[in-house]
Amino acid sequence: MTPDDRPQCVAGVDGCPGGWLAVVADPDGFATAHAVLCRTFADVRAMVEQPRIVAIDIPIGVPGRAIKGGRTCDNETRARLGGRQSSVFAVPSRAALAERDYRRACAVNLEHSDPPRKVSKQCFNLFPKIREVDAVMTPDLQDRVFEVHPELAFWALNGEVPLDLPKKVKSSPSQPGLELRRRLLADAGFQQGFLETSDWPRRDVGPDDIIDACSLAWSAARLLKGQAVTLPADPPRDGRGLRMEISA
């Protein structure tokens, strides 16, 4: 089968303890969606399905100098999420991202931010995955790979209204919040059983990972069809020419 003969599909990709969880789906319906656990982002790019659009929950485009609240897209996304706005972290400077030691990353970001600020530990823990994607991203690849935030996707799924329940409470899964998101995804066409089960151990894929990846796949379909919301409307570019934007 040649690439042109493959059925058209999209993928939502969420970082998880085991690597990257990709939910691959038909953009015209999600009933046959399936999940693939990729150990590296290179594996995502090499998936046999070759999705037309990949929506990934990781920052794309890193500023040379960080500003209050992060990039413009971080601030605009946060403004739409109500009580879920804390799920959007401020993307640090590119110089800080290069550091492997937390204290050193904080010190470097203090030098490359206005006003000066350190890096949150939550953000620092994502540095390896951010660097993994950043190492291969190009402006041309952004025609296929887009940054999407799950909570912005759920905001869009919920009629552009922020959700009133969190996915996690004190770092542990919150069943009411997970069920709310499953209902929204089921209404969008995902199979309930698919949303509730996992083929992988909890140490590799958490219950929130499959839900987030589904929301990203839903957003990928919207991107393919030209229906997505993209923030900001006229995104700036980083020093490598990458658009700094978040879509859903």
C-alpha positions in Angstrom: 0.0 0.0 0.0 1.5 3.4 -1.0 1.1 6.5 1.2 -1.6 7.8 -1.2 -3.6 4.6 -0.8 -3.8 4.8 3.0 -7.1 5.8 4.6 -6.9 9.4 5.8 -6.4 9.7 9.6 -5.4 12.1 12.3 -3.7 11.5 15.7 -3.7 13.0 19.1 -0.5 12.5 21.1 -0.1 12.9 24.8 3.1 12.5 26.8 2.8 9.7 29.3 5.2 7.8 31.6 5.8 5.2 29.0 6.6 7.7 26.2 3.9 9.1 23.9 0.3 7.8 23.7 -1.1 8.3 20.2 -4.8 7.9 19.5 -5.3 7.5 15.8 -8.7 8.2 14.3 -10.7 8.8 11.2 -11.3 12.6 11.1 -15.0 11.9 10.1 -15.8 9.7 13.0 -14.1 8.4 16.2 -15.9 5.1 16.7 -12.9 3.1 15.3 -10.2 5.1 17.1 -7.3 3.0 18.4 -4.3 3.8 20.6 -0.5 3.2 20.0 2.1 3.6 22.6 5.3 5.1 21.1 8.5 5.2 23.1 9.9 8.2 21.4 8.7 11.1 19.3 10.6 9.6 16.4 8.3 6.6 16.7 5.3 8.9 16.5 6.6 10.3 13.3 7.2 6.8 11.9 3.8 5.4 12.7 2.6 3.2 9.9 -0.7 5.0 9.8 1.1 8.3 8.8 -1.6 10.7 10.2 -2.3 13.8 8.1 -2.4 15.9 11.3 -0.7 15.2 14.6 -1.9 17.2 17.6 0.5 17.0 20.5 0.3 18.3 24.1 3.8 19.8 24.3 5.1 23.3 23.7 6.2 24.0 20.1 8.1 27.2 19.8 10.3 28.4 22.7 11.0 32.1 23.3 14.5 33.5 23.6 13.3 35.6 26.5 10.4 34.5 28.8 7.8 37.0 29.8 5.2 37.0 32.6 2.8 34.1 32.2 4.7 32.5 29.3 4.1 32.9 25.6 1.1 34.9 24.2 -0.6 31.6 23.4 -0.1 30.4 27.0 -1.8 33.5 28.4 -4.6 33.5 25.9 -5.3 29.8 26.5 -5.2 30.3 30.3 -7.7 33.2 30.0 -10.3 30.8 28.5 -10.1 28.0 31.1 -11.5 29.4 34.3 -10.7 27.1 37.2 -8.6 24.9 34.9 -6.1 27.7 34.0 -3.4 26.3 36.3 -3.0 23.4 33.8 -1.2 25.8 31.4 2.4 26.4 32.6 4.6 29.3 31.5 7.1 28.1 28.9 10.6 29.1 29.9 13.4 30.6 27.8 15.3 28.5 25.3 18.5 29.0 27.3 16.8 27.5 30.4 15.3 24.6 28.4 18.9 23.5 27.5 19.8 22.9 31.2 19.6 19.4 32.7 19.9 20.5 36.4 16.9 22.1 38.0 18.7 24.7 40.0 20.8 25.7 37.0 17.6 25.9 34.8 16.1 28.3 37.4 19.2 30.4 37.5 19.4 30.6 33.7 15.7 31.5 33.4 16.2 34.3 35.9 18.7 35.8 33.5 16.5 35.3 30.5 13.0 36.4 31.7 11.2 39.7 32.2 10.4 40.0 35.0 12.9 37.5 36.3 11.4 34.2 37.3 12.4 30.7 38.0 11.1 27.5 36.4 8.4 25.5 38.1 9.3 21.9 39.0 6.3 20.6 37.0 7.6 22.4 33.9 11.2 21.2 34.4 10.0 17.6 34.6 8.7 18.0 31.0 12.0 19.4 29.7 13.2 16.1 28.2 10.0 15.7 26.2 10.0 19.4 25.1 13.6 19.0 23.9 12.7 15.7 22.1 10.1 17.5 20.0 12.0 20.7 19.7 15.0 18.9 18.3 13.1 17.9 15.1 10.5 20.6 14.7 10.8 22.9 11.7 8.4 25.5 10.3 7.6 23.1 7.5 6.7 20.3 9.9 4.3 22.6 11.6 2.0 22.1 8.6 1.4 18.6 10.0 2.3 18.7 13.8 0.4 21.2 16.0 0.5 22.1 19.6 -2.8 21.5 21.3 -3.7 21.7 25.0 -6.2 19.1 26.3 -8.1 21.5 28.5 -8.5 23.9 25.6 -9.8 21.0 23.6 -12.3 20.2 26.4 -13.3 23.9 26.5 -14.1 23.7 22.8 -15.9 20.3 23.2 -18.0 21.9 26.0 -19.3 24.7 23.8 -16.4 27.0 24.6 -17.2 26.8 28.3 -14.4 25.8 30.8 -15.0 22.6 32.7 -15.9 22.9 36.4 -14.1 19.7 37.5 -10.4 18.9 37.5 -8.9 15.6 36.1 -6.6 15.3 39.1 -6.8 16.4 42.8 -3.4 16.4 44.6 -1.8 14.6 41.7 -4.2 11.7 41.8 -7.0 10.9 39.3 -10.3 12.5 40.1 -13.2 10.2 39.0 -15.8 12.9 38.6 -13.5 15.0 36.4 -12.5 12.0 34.3 -16.1 11.0 33.9 -17.1 14.5 32.8 -14.4 14.3 30.1 -15.4 10.8 29.0 -19.0 12.0 28.5 -17.9 14.8 26.3 -15.7 12.5 24.2 -18.5 9.9 24.0 -20.9 12.5 22.8 -18.3 13.4 20.1 -18.3 9.8 18.9 -15.6 7.9 20.9 -16.6 4.4 22.1 -17.2 4.4 25.9 -15.2 1.2 26.4 -12.2 2.6 24.5 -12.3 5.6 26.9 -12.3 3.4 30.0 -9.7 0.7 29.3 -6.0 0.6 28.6 -3.8 -2.1 27.0 -0.9 -0.9 29.0 0.1 -1.0 32.7 -0.6 2.1 34.8 3.1 2.7 35.2 3.2 3.4 31.4 -0.3 5.0 30.7 -2.6 6.7 33.2 -6.4 6.9 33.0 -6.0 10.6 32.1 -3.6 9.9 29.3 -6.1 8.1 27.1 -8.7 10.8 27.7 -6.3 13.6 26.9 -5.0 11.9 23.7 -8.6 11.5 22.5 -9.3 15.2 23.0 -6.2 15.9 21.0 -7.3 13.6 18.2 -10.7 15.4 18.2 -8.8 18.7 17.8 -6.6 17.2 15.1 -9.7 16.5 13.1 -10.8 20.1 13.5 -7.4 21.3 12.3 -7.6 19.1 9.2 -11.1 20.5 8.4 -10.1 24.1 9.1 -12.5 24.3 12.1 -10.1 24.7 15.0 -9.6 27.6 17.3 -6.0 28.9 17.2 -4.5 31.2 19.8 -3.3 33.9 19.2 -4.9 34.7 15.8 -1.6 36.0 14.5 1.1 33.9 16.3 4.6 35.2 16.8 7.6 33.0 15.9 10.5 32.0 18.0 14.2 32.4 17.0 14.0 29.2 14.9 10.9 30.4 12.9 8.5 28.2 14.8 5.0 29.5 15.3 4.1 29.9 19.0 0.4 29.0 19.0 -2.0 26.6 20.7 -5.0 25.1 18.9 -8.1 23.1 19.7 
